[in-house]
Amino acid sequence: MAQHDEDKHDDHYHPPGLQHQFDDMGQQMDSVTVGMWTFLAQEIMFFGGLFTVYLVFRSRFPMAFAAGSNHLDAFWGWLNTLVLIVSSLTMALTVFFAQKGNRNMQVIMILLTMVFGCVFLGVKAIEYSDKYNHGLVPVNGWNKVIPEGEHEKEAAMALPFETRASAAESNAAAEEHHANPRGDFQIKDSDLDLVTLAQKENFLTESEKIGYFSNGEIDKAKFAGKVQIFFWIYFVMTGLHALHMIIGLGIMLWLLYKAWKSTFNADYYSPVEISGLYWHFVDIVWIFLFPLLYLLGRHFLAGGHL
């Protein structure tokens, strides 16, 4: 131990992990931290632009966005939120055990973080498949083809998990899916009830009064076009978020390899800490996506009150 301490004061001593372009570990840590925060700042601007697009269109067509929200399953959204919150905990514990030089616990925490990340992506795959099956992919021709005369299950089974029981009691919710021979984007007739309710209560915006009606009557095709905007935003924002999660899993694989080789310890753990910043950022983005996409407008379902 004494010899090790003497080496640290030797001019030729080179701490593990110190890159040649830095004078010492403190300078290296400051540099990589500033670099990561600069990267995260541009990521905030990137996602900020998408959030701005969402807010602009939602303020113009709130009923169409409420209809879109009611086609999302809040149960899966809640599950993914819980999964990411726990993954942030395991990522923080990874940093803690790296600082302690505990190799085994580092490996365990990284593996748990990766498992939670994979669960998140698995849930997104389930959700995307559901949108494909029910004609909610906003690109005509990219949805499941349902030939004429082929009847699907009752619409209540396609509604979000937490609303199926109550929706099954409503005759309006018992309508069958329409045929979709070309795989086009589709909405149900019951989605127009939101517009009827808002019109009755005089809550339609000026953009909605123009965008939903033709000759004074509700135009399903025009309304569907506005709901289609919601799903464009949904797929772009959640798809880009999922891409960031995939990149994060790639980073975790690299950390796992390094941790297995006992690379990180009390003297050198900056890669783990910096990777944790990225992972926490991805989690925080979802914390904003979940309420905006899944929760706002759910109170309009089945004749709810404005």
Helices and strands as residue ranges (DSSP letters): H 2-8, H 25-60, H 62-69, H 74-100, H 103-133, G 155-158, G 161-163, H 164-167, G 172-174, G 189-191, H 192-200, H 206-211, E 213-214, E 217-218, H 220-260, H 270-290, I 291-295, G 298-300
